[in-house]
Amino acid sequence: SQQGEEDPQALSIQEGENATMNCSYKTSINNLQWYRQNSGRGLVHLILIRSNEREKHSGRLRVTLDTSKKSSSLLITASRAADTASYFCATAGLYNQGGKLIFGQGTELSVKP
Amino acid sequence: DGGITQSPKYLFRKEGQNVTLSCEQNLNHDAMYWYRQDPGQGLRLIYYSQIVNDFQKGDIAEGYSVSREKKESFPLTVTSAQKNPTAFYLCASSILDRGYGYTFGSGTRLTVV
């Protein structure tokens, strides 16, 4: 069962612009995480935001969480060509479920030099 | 360096064959997970394990089997009962505290020939 839906499915921007990706989910969560996947590779953990947090920063990344709307956004500022990748949100359920994460479909980001 | 290793990187399976994908971690993580990724799709959970000699089915366990005889190892067998096994398979591990993200392997691409 897919928990998250991401929007847009694909995003193309110029280097230096900001990129915003959105994630919506269906059930109550303990935390929400964002991952990056370069083509043909494994996923890399970027940032985790807990259900009692509203905003979190890490370098050029800014994540917001609105639990009333069951949605999150990932903002990448001053994007670089190296940011070209797919980005996935993943949610950890409210109750103990073996630590498993439910992943969204992903947003494919292309940053043109 | 600590990490999670998947092998082989590419695997070809004939119709009716069972094949086993290897996943080894030296991070001392308790939990391990197997996900399947189809082109342009998100990740779907196949099996997960929180402790040695115990594992649970995920959303798409049919046609797959796993074992967890050692903390470091969580091999996945794709059986002949899995009718559409061509996909990218990702193994991950984590600390059981839900405040931490997953560490992923680099994946195995399985193709039926």
Backbone of each chain as ProteinMPNN parsed JSONL, in Angstrom:
{"seq_chain_A": "SQQGEEDPQALSIQEGENATMNCSYKTSINNLQWYRQNSGRGLVHLILIRSNEREKHSGRLRVTLDTSKKSSSLLITASRAADTASYFCATAGLYNQGGKLIFGQGTELSVKP", "coords_chain_A": {"N_chain_A": [[0.853, -1.18, 0.0], [0.726, 2.109, -0.979], [1.742, 4.923, 0.717], [2.449, 7.598, 0.381], [2.014, 10.347, -1.86], [3.545, 12.07, -4.466], [4.308, 15.282, -5.729], [5.472, 17.664, -8.049], [5.455, 14.971, -10.537], [7.61, 15.139, -12.189], [10.213, 17.539, -12.567], [11.755, 20.298, -14.0], [14.422, 22.493, -13.938], [16.504, 25.481, -14.02], [19.973, 25.763, -13.238], [20.764, 27.219, -10.117], [18.21, 28.094, -9.568], [15.408, 27.616, -7.306], [14.052, 24.526, -6.101], [11.013, 22.931, -5.51], [9.349, 20.311, -3.947], [6.528, 18.291, -3.299], [4.752, 16.298, -0.893], [2.174, 14.119, -0.06], [0.323, 12.323, 2.407], [-1.495, 9.556, 3.963], [-2.18, 8.405, 6.48], [-1.796, 8.763, 10.097], [1.4, 9.738, 11.34], [4.702, 8.951, 12.712], [7.135, 10.044, 11.932], [8.502, 11.787, 9.052], [10.429, 11.259, 6.178], [12.962, 12.253, 3.833], [14.477, 11.183, 0.835], [17.152, 10.807, -1.552], [17.723, 9.624, -4.86], [20.067, 8.724, -7.113], [20.328, 7.957, -10.59], [19.87, 4.541, -11.141], [21.012, 3.801, -8.738], [21.293, 3.202, -5.135], [19.155, 4.514, -2.464], [19.659, 7.604, -0.734], [19.642, 8.882, 2.482], [18.265, 11.992, 3.358], [16.982, 13.863, 5.146], [15.115, 14.002, 8.202], [11.983, 14.584, 9.624], [10.123, 15.065, 12.518], [6.818, 14.278, 13.777], [6.004, 16.249, 15.519], [7.33, 18.479, 14.752], [7.654, 21.404, 12.695], [9.219, 22.547, 10.795], [12.378, 22.058, 9.225], [15.891, 22.354, 8.722], [18.67, 21.654, 6.582], [21.656, 22.353, 5.479], [21.321, 23.291, 2.159], [18.776, 22.412, 2.091], [15.341, 22.543, 2.917], [12.74, 21.47, 4.874], [9.288, 21.179, 5.346], [6.474, 20.394, 7.423], [3.106, 19.66, 7.613], [0.893, 18.475, 9.615], [-1.836, 18.623, 9.9], [-2.791, 18.853, 7.366], [-1.711, 16.654, 6.326], [0.728, 16.677, 4.842], [3.895, 17.406, 3.261], [6.761, 19.356, 2.354], [9.661, 19.65, 0.325], [12.277, 21.775, -0.075], [14.806, 22.759, -2.195], [17.357, 24.928, -2.258], [19.044, 27.279, -4.439], [19.839, 25.528, -6.632], [21.913, 22.912, -8.054], [23.604, 21.331, -10.816], [24.371, 18.834, -9.945], [22.359, 18.15, -8.229], [20.485, 16.841, -9.654], [18.325, 14.185, -9.728], [16.165, 11.579, -8.412], [13.673, 12.193, -5.992], [12.374, 11.072, -2.968], [9.704, 10.848, -0.655], [9.119, 9.404, 2.564], [7.24, 7.668, 4.986], [7.023, 6.99, 8.476], [5.081, 4.928, 10.42], [2.647, 5.687, 13.008], [2.401, 3.874, 15.096], [4.286, 1.11, 16.439], [5.726, -0.522, 13.865], [7.681, -2.304, 13.104], [9.609, -0.574, 12.304], [9.301, -0.018, 9.68], [9.204, 1.767, 6.577], [7.042, 3.626, 4.459], [7.052, 4.379, 1.126], [6.764, 7.154, -1.149], [5.901, 7.874, -4.635], [7.832, 9.365, -5.845], [9.681, 12.247, -7.065], [11.055, 13.353, -10.02], [13.838, 15.176, -10.509], [15.361, 17.509, -12.604], [18.168, 19.377, -13.163], [19.337, 21.907, -15.023], [22.398, 22.939, -16.432]], "CA_chain_A": [[0.0, 0.0, 0.0], [1.527, 3.312, -1.069], [1.274, 5.932, 1.655], [2.68, 8.953, -0.074], [1.926, 10.747, -3.259], [4.409, 13.218, -4.619], [3.897, 16.228, -6.748], [5.101, 17.039, -9.316], [6.163, 13.73, -10.855], [8.873, 15.545, -12.794], [10.469, 18.966, -12.422], [12.968, 20.689, -14.695], [14.753, 23.88, -13.61], [17.854, 25.919, -14.344], [20.906, 25.861, -12.121], [20.607, 28.449, -9.36], [16.81, 28.245, -9.15], [14.948, 26.767, -6.199], [13.177, 23.412, -6.474], [10.085, 22.546, -4.439], [8.632, 19.054, -4.153], [5.491, 18.102, -2.285], [4.407, 14.921, -0.556], [0.985, 13.969, 0.779], [0.206, 10.978, 2.953], [-2.887, 9.271, 4.31], [-2.443, 8.04, 7.874], [-0.969, 9.457, 11.081], [2.797, 9.322, 11.246], [5.678, 9.296, 13.739], [8.033, 10.976, 11.269], [8.541, 11.748, 7.596], [11.818, 11.353, 5.745], [13.219, 12.482, 2.406], [15.632, 10.466, 0.295], [17.542, 11.086, -2.928], [18.217, 8.465, -5.588], [20.662, 8.942, -8.414], [19.882, 6.945, -11.528], [20.464, 3.217, -11.026], [21.722, 3.639, -7.478], [20.46, 3.109, -3.938], [18.673, 5.783, -1.939], [20.463, 8.246, 0.309], [18.814, 9.614, 3.438], [18.571, 13.427, 3.38], [16.508, 14.601, 6.313], [13.972, 13.425, 8.906], [11.222, 15.548, 10.414], [9.198, 14.363, 13.397], [5.433, 14.755, 13.65], [5.796, 17.445, 16.347], [8.121, 19.558, 14.181], [6.987, 22.036, 11.562], [10.194, 22.919, 9.78], [13.722, 21.626, 9.54], [16.848, 22.767, 7.708], [19.955, 20.973, 6.525], [22.353, 22.936, 4.343], [20.422, 23.943, 1.204], [17.474, 21.746, 2.161], [14.369, 22.98, 3.922], [11.573, 20.595, 4.875], [8.159, 21.574, 6.196], [5.495, 19.341, 7.674], [1.797, 20.121, 8.083], [0.179, 17.241, 9.952], [-3.287, 18.815, 9.732], [-3.059, 18.618, 5.942], [-0.991, 15.43, 5.972], [1.572, 17.003, 3.694], [5.248, 17.885, 3.512], [7.434, 19.856, 1.17], [11.122, 19.716, 0.333], [12.79, 22.879, -0.876], [16.249, 22.792, -2.434], [17.677, 26.285, -2.703], [20.241, 27.469, -5.262], [20.092, 24.171, -7.122], [23.106, 22.637, -8.848], [23.422, 20.193, -11.725], [24.565, 17.61, -9.155], [21.111, 17.824, -7.521], [19.659, 16.038, -10.56], [18.07, 12.886, -9.104], [14.78, 11.395, -7.967], [13.517, 12.471, -4.567], [11.264, 10.305, -2.408], [9.335, 10.977, 0.742], [8.796, 8.126, 3.193], [6.631, 7.901, 6.289], [7.075, 5.975, 9.522], [3.777, 4.902, 11.053], [2.518, 6.18, 14.379], [2.598, 2.758, 16.009], [5.458, 0.306, 16.11], [5.465, -1.406, 12.726], [8.949, -2.871, 12.682], [10.478, 0.452, 11.748], [9.218, 0.03, 8.226], [8.835, 3.017, 5.929], [6.221, 3.559, 3.256], [7.609, 5.369, 0.224], [5.977, 7.735, -2.226], [6.279, 7.516, -6.006], [9.024, 10.111, -6.194], [9.737, 13.371, -8.0], [12.297, 13.331, -10.796], [14.326, 16.544, -10.654], [16.435, 17.734, -13.571], [18.724, 20.72, -13.028], [20.119, 22.142, -16.234], [23.476, 23.923, -16.209]], "C_chain_A": [[0.895, 1.238, 0.0], [0.924, 4.347, -0.141], [1.335, 7.305, 1.037], [2.446, 9.145, -1.551], [2.735, 12.013, -3.408], [4.027, 14.029, -5.833], [4.974, 17.309, -6.861], [5.823, 15.705, -9.521], [7.521, 14.036, -11.455], [8.986, 17.056, -12.745], [11.787, 19.287, -13.115], [13.227, 22.169, -14.441], [16.168, 24.202, -14.065], [18.689, 25.972, -13.064], [20.74, 27.218, -11.432], [19.185, 28.706, -8.902], [16.53, 27.345, -7.949], [14.019, 25.675, -6.736], [12.307, 23.042, -5.285], [9.33, 21.292, -4.843], [7.678, 18.84, -2.994], [5.16, 16.632, -2.113], [3.147, 14.942, 0.288], [0.893, 12.522, 1.235], [-1.167, 10.799, 3.575], [-3.132, 9.029, 5.794], [-1.504, 8.791, 8.816], [0.44, 8.873, 11.112], [3.584, 9.667, 12.509], [6.676, 10.295, 13.163], [7.929, 10.825, 9.763], [9.984, 12.004, 7.177], [11.876, 11.625, 4.251], [14.524, 11.791, 2.022], [15.893, 10.942, -1.133], [18.047, 9.803, -3.573], [18.772, 8.931, -6.929], [20.35, 7.736, -9.294], [20.633, 5.627, -11.351], [21.194, 2.949, -9.729], [20.742, 3.432, -6.323], [20.033, 4.49, -3.471], [19.605, 6.291, -0.847], [19.537, 9.084, 1.181], [19.24, 11.075, 3.489], [18.213, 14.077, 4.711], [15.279, 13.906, 6.891], [13.293, 14.523, 9.692], [10.179, 14.786, 11.226], [7.82, 15.008, 13.328], [5.166, 15.995, 14.485], [6.664, 18.628, 15.881], [7.408, 20.126, 12.963], [7.96, 22.347, 10.432], [11.574, 22.448, 10.23], [14.639, 22.008, 8.383], [18.072, 21.872, 7.768], [20.666, 21.479, 5.277], [21.4, 23.682, 3.429], [19.028, 23.323, 1.205], [16.618, 22.357, 3.265], [13.139, 22.094, 3.775], [10.525, 21.184, 5.799], [7.201, 20.403, 6.318], [4.227, 19.973, 8.219], [0.96, 18.876, 8.355], [-1.325, 17.396, 9.815], [-3.692, 18.567, 8.286], [-2.429, 17.325, 5.461], [-0.126, 15.671, 4.735], [2.916, 17.536, 4.152], [5.795, 18.455, 2.216], [8.934, 19.87, 1.397], [11.53, 20.833, -0.607], [14.3, 22.746, -0.981], [16.569, 24.175, -2.982], [18.952, 26.286, -3.54], [20.703, 26.146, -5.862], [21.328, 24.108, -8.026], [22.817, 21.463, -9.77], [23.533, 18.865, -10.966], [23.333, 17.231, -8.337], [20.168, 17.003, -8.385], [19.563, 14.615, -10.033], [16.571, 12.731, -8.917], [14.734, 11.573, -6.461], [12.244, 11.791, -4.071], [10.982, 10.745, -0.985], [8.961, 9.594, 1.267], [8.26, 8.405, 4.59], [6.794, 6.693, 7.2], [5.771, 6.049, 10.293], [3.804, 5.312, 12.508], [2.806, 5.086, 15.396], [3.745, 1.893, 15.533], [5.124, -0.69, 15.011], [6.777, -1.929, 12.188], [9.892, -1.87, 12.079], [10.319, 0.616, 10.266], [8.735, 1.389, 7.748], [7.975, 2.724, 4.709], [6.658, 4.707, 2.361], [6.583, 5.897, -0.765], [6.538, 7.339, -3.572], [7.505, 8.275, -6.493], [8.791, 11.269, -7.15], [11.089, 13.328, -8.696], [12.716, 14.769, -11.082], [15.47, 16.585, -11.66], [16.878, 19.186, -13.446], [19.677, 20.938, -14.189], [21.166, 23.22, -15.992], [23.294, 25.176, -17.077]], "O_chain_A": [[1.733, 1.395, 0.888], [-0.275, 4.619, -0.205], [0.393, 8.09, 1.148], [2.647, 8.247, -2.369], [2.634, 12.925, -2.588], [3.497, 13.517, -6.819], [5.371, 17.846, -5.827], [6.713, 15.36, -8.744], [8.476, 13.285, -11.257], [7.99, 17.769, -12.865], [12.806, 18.645, -12.862], [12.362, 23.007, -14.697], [16.931, 23.314, -14.445], [18.174, 26.195, -11.968], [20.592, 28.243, -12.098], [18.967, 29.454, -7.949], [17.305, 26.445, -7.624], [13.294, 25.886, -7.708], [12.809, 22.86, -4.176], [8.751, 21.214, -5.926], [7.987, 19.17, -1.849], [5.269, 15.833, -3.043], [3.059, 15.703, 1.251], [1.333, 11.61, 0.536], [-1.923, 11.761, 3.707], [-4.181, 9.407, 6.315], [-0.524, 9.388, 8.37], [0.637, 7.671, 10.932], [3.198, 10.55, 13.276], [7.027, 11.276, 13.818], [7.346, 9.865, 9.258], [10.67, 12.853, 7.747], [10.962, 11.276, 3.504], [15.512, 11.807, 2.755], [14.99, 11.411, -1.826], [18.713, 8.993, -2.928], [18.045, 9.463, -7.768], [20.134, 6.631, -8.796], [21.862, 5.589, -11.401], [21.926, 1.965, -9.626], [19.526, 3.48, -6.507], [20.481, 5.506, -4.002], [20.247, 5.516, -0.138], [18.752, 9.891, 0.683], [20.423, 11.376, 3.643], [19.036, 14.755, 5.324], [14.499, 13.295, 6.16], [13.961, 15.313, 10.359], [9.443, 13.961, 10.686], [7.676, 16.144, 12.875], [4.216, 16.728, 14.212], [6.718, 19.659, 16.552], [6.656, 19.426, 12.286], [7.578, 22.404, 9.264], [11.9, 22.436, 11.417], [14.233, 21.992, 7.22], [18.468, 21.394, 8.832], [20.329, 21.091, 4.158], [20.732, 24.617, 3.871], [18.19, 23.691, 0.382], [17.085, 22.645, 4.367], [12.567, 21.98, 2.69], [10.836, 21.634, 6.902], [7.124, 19.541, 5.443], [4.274, 20.737, 9.183], [0.387, 18.293, 7.435], [-2.029, 16.403, 9.631], [-4.807, 18.122, 8.015], [-2.599, 16.945, 4.303], [-0.233, 14.969, 3.73], [3.064, 18.043, 5.264], [5.356, 18.091, 1.124], [9.41, 20.075, 2.513], [11.174, 20.836, -1.786], [14.991, 22.635, 0.031], [16.097, 24.544, -4.058], [19.819, 25.426, -3.384], [21.827, 25.704, -5.622], [21.723, 25.087, -8.659], [21.888, 20.691, -9.528], [22.863, 17.891, -11.309], [23.259, 16.123, -7.806], [19.15, 16.517, -7.893], [20.57, 13.92, -9.901], [15.799, 13.639, -9.227], [15.645, 11.156, -5.745], [11.178, 11.919, -4.674], [11.901, 10.986, -0.203], [8.539, 8.723, 0.505], [8.768, 9.277, 5.293], [6.715, 5.544, 6.767], [5.393, 7.119, 10.77], [4.849, 5.288, 13.158], [3.394, 5.35, 16.445], [4.128, 1.938, 14.364], [4.322, -1.601, 15.216], [6.98, -1.996, 10.975], [10.864, -2.24, 11.421], [11.11, 1.317, 9.635], [7.962, 2.068, 8.424], [8.155, 1.717, 4.023], [6.641, 5.867, 2.774], [5.66, 5.189, -1.167], [7.505, 6.584, -3.666], [8.147, 7.861, -7.459], [7.841, 11.275, -7.934], [12.134, 13.274, -8.048], [12.032, 15.49, -11.807], [16.418, 15.803, -11.58], [16.078, 20.108, -13.602], [20.688, 20.249, -14.324], [20.873, 24.274, -15.427], [24.109, 26.096, -17.012]]}, "seq_chain_B": "DGGITQSPKYLFRKEGQNVTLSCEQNLNHDAMYWYRQDPGQGLRLIYYSQIVNDFQKGDIAEGYSVSREKKESFPLTVTSAQKNPTAFYLCASSILDRGYGYTFGSGTRLTVV", "coords_chain_B": {"N_chain_B": [[35.174, 1.103, 6.414], [31.796, 1.472, 7.543], [28.917, -0.077, 6.126], [26.448, -1.129, 3.688], [26.144, -3.917, 1.676], [25.207, -5.055, -1.452], [24.852, -7.856, -3.574], [24.628, -9.885, -6.561], [25.419, -7.046, -8.719], [24.087, -7.045, -11.146], [21.743, -9.424, -12.343], [20.652, -12.294, -13.985], [17.845, -14.207, -14.743], [16.506, -17.307, -15.618], [13.392, -18.535, -16.894], [11.445, -20.187, -14.444], [13.488, -20.584, -12.659], [14.986, -20.363, -9.393], [16.455, -17.618, -7.732], [18.987, -16.063, -5.703], [19.467, -13.113, -3.912], [21.997, -11.25, -2.449], [22.524, -9.598, 0.682], [24.414, -7.751, 2.855], [25.4, -6.271, 5.919], [27.517, -4.161, 7.889], [26.98, -2.475, 9.93], [25.952, -2.902, 12.366], [23.226, -2.811, 12.639], [19.91, -3.501, 13.749], [17.576, -3.912, 12.264], [16.481, -4.978, 9.035], [15.636, -4.667, 5.554], [13.819, -5.415, 2.544], [13.173, -4.046, -0.58], [11.283, -3.544, -3.561], [11.69, -2.012, -6.717], [10.104, -0.74, -9.451], [10.382, 0.48, -12.873], [10.299, 3.999, -12.884], [8.773, 4.07, -10.626], [7.774, 4.113, -7.123], [9.114, 2.666, -4.064], [8.362, -0.622, -3.053], [7.545, -2.635, -0.285], [8.932, -5.769, 0.445], [9.853, -7.822, 2.323], [10.667, -7.679, 5.837], [12.866, -7.508, 8.681], [13.327, -7.534, 12.121], [14.9, -8.721, 13.973], [17.258, -11.359, 14.566], [16.471, -14.501, 13.115], [13.79, -13.96, 12.782], [11.167, -12.6, 10.819], [9.005, -10.543, 8.812], [6.25, -10.392, 6.528], [5.981, -8.054, 3.869], [4.257, -5.736, 1.761], [4.228, -7.014, -0.728], [4.929, -9.82, -0.7], [4.508, -12.294, -1.926], [5.837, -14.967, -3.766], [8.418, -14.55, -3.041], [11.137, -15.252, -0.743], [12.825, -15.144, 2.444], [15.631, -15.185, 4.752], [17.013, -14.903, 8.055], [19.534, -15.567, 9.48], [21.826, -14.59, 10.567], [22.806, -11.53, 12.129], [24.014, -9.775, 10.414], [23.247, -10.412, 7.853], [20.823, -10.749, 5.232], [19.456, -12.417, 3.101], [17.628, -12.528, -0.003], [15.4, -14.581, -1.702], [14.231, -15.038, -4.904], [11.623, -16.683, -6.093], [10.408, -19.215, -8.419], [7.734, -18.858, -8.386], [7.229, -16.196, -8.467], [5.914, -14.224, -10.751], [6.549, -11.998, -12.261], [9.374, -10.982, -12.066], [11.289, -9.153, -12.949], [13.012, -6.34, -12.063], [14.309, -3.687, -9.967], [16.076, -4.309, -7.098], [16.245, -3.401, -3.762], [18.056, -3.314, -0.78], [17.944, -2.479, 2.658], [19.009, -1.126, 5.835], [18.522, -0.416, 9.332], [18.69, 1.325, 12.517], [16.566, 0.383, 15.173], [15.195, 2.406, 16.515], [12.884, 4.85, 15.712], [13.711, 7.341, 15.064], [15.707, 7.454, 13.242], [17.069, 7.245, 9.943], [17.072, 5.096, 7.016], [19.818, 3.085, 5.829], [20.84, 2.426, 2.639], [21.647, -0.228, 0.322], [23.39, -0.551, -2.845], [21.847, -1.767, -4.695], [20.347, -4.425, -6.717], [19.933, -5.374, -9.999], [17.546, -7.247, -11.466], [16.85, -9.372, -14.137], [14.647, -11.152, -16.193], [15.307, -13.717, -18.468]], "CA_chain_B": [[33.989, 1.937, 6.579], [30.574, 0.715, 7.661], [28.013, 0.075, 5.004], [25.579, -2.245, 3.33], [26.61, -4.394, 0.377], [24.328, -5.956, -2.195], [25.476, -8.522, -4.722], [25.426, -9.159, -7.542], [24.83, -5.788, -9.196], [23.162, -7.462, -12.2], [21.434, -10.843, -12.251], [19.735, -12.743, -15.027], [17.149, -15.422, -14.319], [15.705, -17.997, -16.627], [12.052, -18.922, -16.443], [11.398, -21.373, -13.607], [14.644, -20.66, -11.75], [15.072, -19.56, -8.171], [17.727, -16.914, -7.604], [19.147, -15.453, -4.386], [20.153, -11.835, -3.864], [22.705, -11.132, -1.174], [22.566, -8.306, 1.367], [25.24, -7.835, 4.057], [25.691, -4.97, 6.524], [28.436, -4.164, 9.035], [26.611, -1.28, 10.697], [25.368, -3.383, 13.619], [21.808, -2.462, 12.655], [19.034, -4.614, 14.073], [16.515, -4.124, 11.282], [16.829, -5.026, 7.625], [14.438, -4.552, 4.714], [13.925, -5.595, 1.1], [12.186, -3.315, -1.368], [11.311, -3.719, -5.013], [11.407, -0.773, -7.421], [9.861, -0.87, -10.881], [10.762, 1.733, -13.557], [9.469, 5.176, -12.661], [7.881, 3.839, -9.492], [8.349, 4.16, -5.786], [9.585, 1.396, -3.501], [7.359, -1.447, -2.384], [8.187, -3.474, 0.724], [8.767, -7.207, 0.227], [9.999, -8.441, 3.633], [11.533, -6.981, 6.762], [13.277, -8.297, 9.843], [13.786, -6.701, 13.242], [15.778, -9.486, 14.859], [17.7, -12.628, 13.985], [15.524, -15.629, 13.081], [12.409, -13.482, 12.719], [10.932, -11.671, 9.722], [7.592, -10.337, 8.52], [5.906, -10.066, 5.145], [5.58, -6.699, 3.517], [3.066, -5.615, 0.926], [4.273, -7.821, -1.956], [5.789, -10.951, -0.337], [4.232, -13.501, -2.708], [6.865, -15.313, -4.744], [9.726, -14.253, -2.449], [11.398, -15.794, 0.592], [14.005, -14.57, 3.08], [16.095, -15.789, 5.998], [17.835, -13.986, 8.857], [20.285, -16.444, 10.382], [22.837, -13.752, 11.204], [22.403, -10.123, 12.199], [24.62, -9.023, 9.323], [22.876, -10.924, 6.538], [19.381, -10.867, 5.005], [19.325, -12.747, 1.677], [16.288, -12.605, -0.597], [15.266, -15.532, -2.804], [13.126, -14.807, -5.829], [11.275, -18.033, -6.509], [9.733, -19.356, -9.712], [6.342, -18.449, -8.206], [7.141, -14.756, -8.734], [5.667, -14.245, -12.201], [7.092, -10.816, -12.927], [10.446, -10.597, -11.159], [12.2, -8.146, -13.491], [12.894, -5.126, -11.254], [15.488, -3.257, -9.216], [15.846, -4.724, -5.716], [17.026, -2.601, -2.817], [18.135, -3.752, 0.605], [18.241, -1.37, 3.568], [19.084, -1.476, 7.252], [18.344, 0.731, 10.211], [18.519, 1.163, 13.951], [15.123, 0.246, 15.376], [14.659, 3.695, 16.941], [12.318, 5.441, 14.511], [14.296, 8.645, 14.807], [16.822, 7.315, 12.318], [16.712, 6.833, 8.588], [17.632, 3.864, 6.487], [20.985, 3.051, 4.965], [20.526, 1.538, 1.513], [22.66, -0.777, -0.559], [23.396, 0.042, -4.182], [20.815, -2.398, -5.512], [20.561, -5.509, -7.681], [18.955, -5.318, -11.106], [17.217, -8.609, -11.877], [16.167, -9.457, -15.422], [14.273, -12.489, -16.646], [15.697, -13.903, -19.883]], "C_chain_B": [[32.753, 1.056, 6.682], [29.675, 0.955, 6.48], [27.181, -1.156, 4.784], [25.89, -2.64, 1.89], [25.599, -5.347, -0.229], [25.111, -6.581, -3.347], [24.548, -9.599, -5.25], [24.746, -7.852, -7.928], [23.793, -6.066, -10.284], [22.971, -8.972, -12.104], [20.404, -11.191, -13.316], [19.145, -14.08, -14.612], [16.381, -16.015, -15.488], [14.347, -18.33, -16.031], [12.138, -20.177, -15.589], [12.538, -21.506, -12.618], [14.395, -19.876, -10.473], [16.422, -18.848, -8.189], [17.765, -16.225, -6.242], [19.991, -14.198, -4.492], [20.755, -11.676, -2.464], [22.631, -9.71, -0.637], [23.318, -8.483, 2.687], [25.499, -6.433, 4.589], [26.639, -5.138, 7.704], [28.231, -2.921, 9.887], [26.061, -1.631, 12.075], [23.899, -2.949, 13.757], [20.966, -3.697, 12.958], [18.083, -4.959, 12.928], [17.062, -4.108, 9.862], [15.575, -5.17, 6.792], [14.789, -4.875, 3.263], [12.776, -4.857, 0.43], [12.368, -3.659, -2.84], [10.957, -2.373, -5.646], [11.245, -1.081, -8.907], [10.113, 0.479, -11.561], [9.776, 2.867, -13.297], [8.544, 5.078, -11.466], [8.593, 4.074, -8.164], [8.784, 2.779, -5.339], [8.425, 0.677, -2.834], [8.052, -2.479, -1.499], [7.879, -4.946, 0.493], [8.769, -7.943, 1.575], [10.829, -7.519, 4.517], [11.775, -7.84, 7.988], [13.807, -7.351, 10.906], [14.844, -7.402, 14.085], [16.133, -10.797, 14.173], [16.62, -13.692, 14.155], [14.063, -15.198, 13.14], [12.278, -12.494, 11.567], [9.435, -11.626, 9.455], [7.402, -10.013, 7.044], [5.584, -8.591, 5.012], [4.37, -6.735, 2.621], [3.044, -6.56, -0.269], [5.156, -9.048, -1.757], [5.602, -12.186, -1.22], [5.294, -13.739, -3.767], [8.283, -15.026, -4.268], [9.881, -15.001, -1.127], [12.693, -15.176, 1.117], [14.436, -15.448, 4.244], [16.908, -14.737, 6.737], [18.54, -14.823, 9.923], [21.378, -15.699, 11.131], [22.377, -12.305, 11.176], [22.857, -9.361, 10.955], [24.003, -9.327, 7.957], [21.373, -11.12, 6.395], [19.172, -11.182, 3.522], [17.87, -12.883, 1.234], [16.305, -13.613, -1.736], [14.026, -15.186, -3.615], [12.778, -16.172, -6.414], [10.579, -18.031, -7.872], [8.261, -18.952, -9.613], [6.143, -16.951, -8.444], [7.072, -14.591, -10.25], [6.276, -13.066, -12.949], [8.257, -10.26, -12.109], [11.385, -9.517, -11.677], [11.98, -6.823, -12.768], [14.26, -4.803, -10.658], [15.198, -3.542, -7.741], [16.814, -3.987, -4.792], [16.912, -3.174, -1.413], [18.492, -2.54, 1.463], [18.357, -1.9, 4.986], [18.894, -0.219, 8.071], [18.448, 0.32, 11.661], [17.016, 1.111, 14.193], [14.459, 1.503, 15.915], [14.16, 4.441, 15.705], [12.792, 6.865, 14.264], [15.44, 8.614, 13.82], [16.325, 6.858, 10.962], [17.354, 5.516, 8.216], [18.979, 4.132, 5.812], [20.693, 2.022, 3.881], [21.789, 0.973, 0.883], [22.514, -0.153, -1.939], [22.485, -0.689, -5.16], [21.291, -3.54, -6.385], [19.487, -5.398, -8.751], [18.766, -6.73, -11.625], [16.419, -8.573, -13.172], [15.857, -10.903, -15.745], [14.61, -12.61, -18.124], [15.025, -15.147, -20.452]], "O_chain_B": [[32.653, 0.029, 6.011], [29.66, 2.04, 5.898], [27.2, -2.099, 5.576], [25.897, -1.796, 0.994], [25.187, -6.322, 0.399], [25.92, -5.924, -4.002], [23.766, -10.171, -4.491], [23.621, -7.585, -7.505], [22.752, -5.411, -10.343], [23.915, -9.71, -11.821], [19.421, -10.478, -13.517], [19.866, -14.979, -14.18], [15.702, -15.313, -16.237], [14.185, -18.396, -14.812], [12.824, -21.131, -15.957], [12.557, -22.442, -11.818], [13.693, -18.864, -10.469], [17.422, -19.424, -8.619], [16.729, -15.852, -5.692], [21.076, -14.203, -5.073], [20.107, -11.934, -1.45], [22.67, -8.742, -1.396], [22.907, -9.272, 3.537], [25.782, -5.513, 3.822], [26.574, -6.131, 8.428], [29.168, -2.386, 10.48], [25.742, -0.739, 12.862], [23.405, -2.747, 14.867], [21.263, -4.795, 12.489], [17.816, -6.129, 12.654], [17.967, -3.343, 9.528], [14.573, -5.72, 7.247], [15.91, -4.639, 2.814], [11.607, -5.0, 0.788], [13.457, -4.014, -3.29], [10.052, -1.678, -5.185], [12.154, -1.62, -9.538], [10.065, 1.516, -10.9], [8.568, 2.706, -13.471], [7.638, 5.896, -11.303], [9.814, 4.212, -8.091], [8.82, 1.838, -6.132], [7.611, 1.288, -2.141], [9.022, -3.115, -1.911], [6.718, -5.332, 0.359], [7.794, -8.609, 1.92], [11.594, -6.689, 4.025], [11.015, -8.758, 8.297], [14.631, -6.48, 10.627], [15.593, -6.757, 14.82], [15.4, -11.281, 13.31], [15.953, -13.773, 15.187], [13.195, -15.99, 13.508], [13.153, -11.656, 11.355], [8.694, -12.539, 9.819], [8.278, -9.437, 6.4], [5.002, -7.97, 5.901], [3.55, -7.65, 2.704], [1.972, -6.883, -0.779], [6.049, -9.294, -2.567], [6.481, -13.048, -1.248], [5.616, -12.853, -4.559], [9.242, -15.236, -5.01], [8.894, -15.342, -0.473], [13.546, -14.741, 0.343], [13.704, -16.341, 4.67], [17.427, -13.799, 6.132], [18.188, -14.787, 11.102], [21.807, -16.126, 12.203], [21.631, -11.908, 10.281], [22.189, -8.433, 10.499], [24.214, -8.576, 7.004], [20.716, -11.601, 7.319], [18.754, -10.308, 2.763], [17.005, -13.301, 2.003], [17.134, -13.512, -2.641], [12.925, -15.059, -3.08], [13.573, -16.749, -7.156], [10.214, -16.981, -8.399], [7.61, -18.729, -10.633], [5.012, -16.493, -8.604], [8.066, -14.796, -10.947], [6.491, -13.147, -14.158], [8.141, -9.185, -11.521], [12.205, -9.008, -10.913], [10.896, -6.244, -12.844], [15.227, -5.546, -10.826], [14.196, -3.074, -7.199], [18.024, -3.959, -5.015], [15.822, -3.475, -0.928], [19.258, -1.676, 1.035], [17.867, -2.985, 5.299], [19.076, 0.896, 7.582], [18.318, -0.854, 12.006], [16.263, 1.755, 13.462], [13.244, 1.647, 15.777], [14.917, 4.645, 14.757], [12.314, 7.524, 13.341], [16.082, 9.637, 13.581], [15.305, 6.179, 10.846], [18.082, 4.909, 9.001], [19.246, 5.221, 5.304], [20.34, 0.88, 4.178], [22.85, 1.597, 0.901], [21.629, 0.67, -2.172], [22.36, -0.286, -6.317], [22.464, -3.624, -6.748], [18.294, -5.336, -8.455], [19.694, -7.339, -12.156], [15.438, -7.839, -13.291], [16.709, -11.778, -15.59], [14.261, -11.748, -18.931], [15.223, -15.476, -21.622]]}, "name": "protein", "num_of_chains": 2, "seq": "SQQGEEDPQALSIQEGENATMNCSYKTSINNLQWYRQNSGRGLVHLILIRSNEREKHSGRLRVTLDTSKKSSSLLITASRAADTASYFCATAGLYNQGGKLIFGQGTELSVKPDGGITQSPKYLFRKEGQNVTLSCEQNLNHDAMYWYRQDPGQGLRLIYYSQIVNDFQKGDIAEGYSVSREKKESFPLTVTSAQKNPTAFYLCASSILDRGYGYTFGSGTRLTVV"}
